[in-house]
Amino acid sequence: MITDYTISTDKSRLNVPLIREFLSQQSYWAKNIPFDIVERSIANSLCFGVYQHEQQVGFARVITDQATFAYLSDVFILSEHRGKGLSKWLVQTISDWPELQGLRRWMLATRDAHSLYEQFGFRVIDQPDFFMQRKLIETY
């Protein structure tokens, strides 16, 4: 039941080894990411932890200037807690976060969760010829 869970932006509650383990071993987007990179990414992002009581079971971070732009990244719920609506609740909480209102653009990248993000207004880029990337590392 979702009432057994909380979402917090308190970075002191984050289980960084758990986050690193998930990202480096279970995600397709950050395979083998070094621990120090995860620590630095957390330090420089607005982070959301999902907890069942005091145990962390999910995570997401937003890279943002809190004025015009946000990039939603590293969203996950541990497998044993999926199917309870936690990812929807997490994305809704992030979308409603007071410091993230009125932004001109939100972005994210996903291989397999389009239907989740479409529920919150995300769409395939309408002008892909406007966007560029500089990709320096294929995988960690």
N, C-alpha and C positions, 0 to 999 in steps of 0.2 A: 504494500500500500504506500502511496506517495507521501502520506503524512508522516512516515518514518524517516523522511529525508529532509535535509536543509541545503541551501545554497549560500555560500559565503564568499566575499572578496577579501577576507583576511588572509594575507599571504603567510602569516605565521602558522596557520593551520594546514597548509599544503604539505603533502607527503611527496617531496621532490623525488626520492628514489622510486616511488610507485609511478609517478608521471614519466620519469626517464625510462623505466622498464617498459611501460606500455608503448611509449613513442618509439623506442629503439627496437623492441621485439615484436610488437603486435600491429603497429601502424604501417601503412604502405608509404606514407609521406615522409617519415623521419627515421627510417631503418638505420640502426647503429649510431644514432646521434650521441655525441659525447655528453657526459654529465655536466661539464662546465658550460656547454652551449645551452642546455636546458635551464640551468640556473640563471644564466644571463638573460635568456628570453623571458623568464618569469619576472626577473627584477625590472625589466623594461616594458612590461605589459600590464594591462588591467586583467586580473585573473579571477576566475570563478571556479570554486571547488564545489563538488556535490558530495554530500556526506550522508551516510546512514549512521545516525548517532555520531560518534567521533571518527568513524572509519571513512576515509575518502574512497569514493566509488566512481567519480567522474571529474572531468576537468574541461575547461575551455579558456582561451585567452584572446584578448582583443588588443591589437596593435593600433593605437589611435592618437590623434592630437586633441581629441575631445572637442573639436570645433568644426571640422569639415570632413574628416575621413576616418574610417575604421576598417580593419582587416580582421575577420574572425578566423581563428586558427586553433589547431590542436584539440579539436572537440572530440571527446570520447566518454563513454560510459563503459565500465567493466562488464564483460559478457554476462556474468551471473546476475547483473542488475538491469539488463536490457528487457524490453517488452513491458515496462511499467509506466511509460510516458516521461521518463526522466530527461531524455534528450530534447523533447518538445518543451518541457518545463524550463530546461536550461537555456535553450535558444530564446524562448519567450522572456525569461528574466533578463537576459543580455539585451534583447531588443528594447525592453522597457526601462533599462537602467538610466537614471536621470542625467548623468553626465554624457550620455550618448544620444541624446535627443537633438533633432535638428541638423544632423550631419548631412552633408551633400551626397556622400557616397559611402556605401558599405561594399566590401568585396570578400570573397572567400574562394577557395579551390576545393573541389571534391570530385572524386571518381565515382562514388556510389551512393551519395545521400541527397541527390537532387530533390526528391519528393519531400524530404524533411524541410529543407531550406526554402522550397517554393511556398510552403505554408506561411512563411514569414516575409514574403515579398521578394525573395531573391529570384533572379531570372538569369538566363544565359546572357552573356555580355552582348549588348545590342550593337555595339560598334567595335568589333574586335580589331579592326585596322587602326584604331586609336591607341591601343594598349601595346606596350612592349615589355620585355623582361630582360634582365641580365642575370643569367643563371650560371653561377660560378661553381656550385657543387651539385653533382647529380644526386648522390646519396651520401650519407655519412659513413 
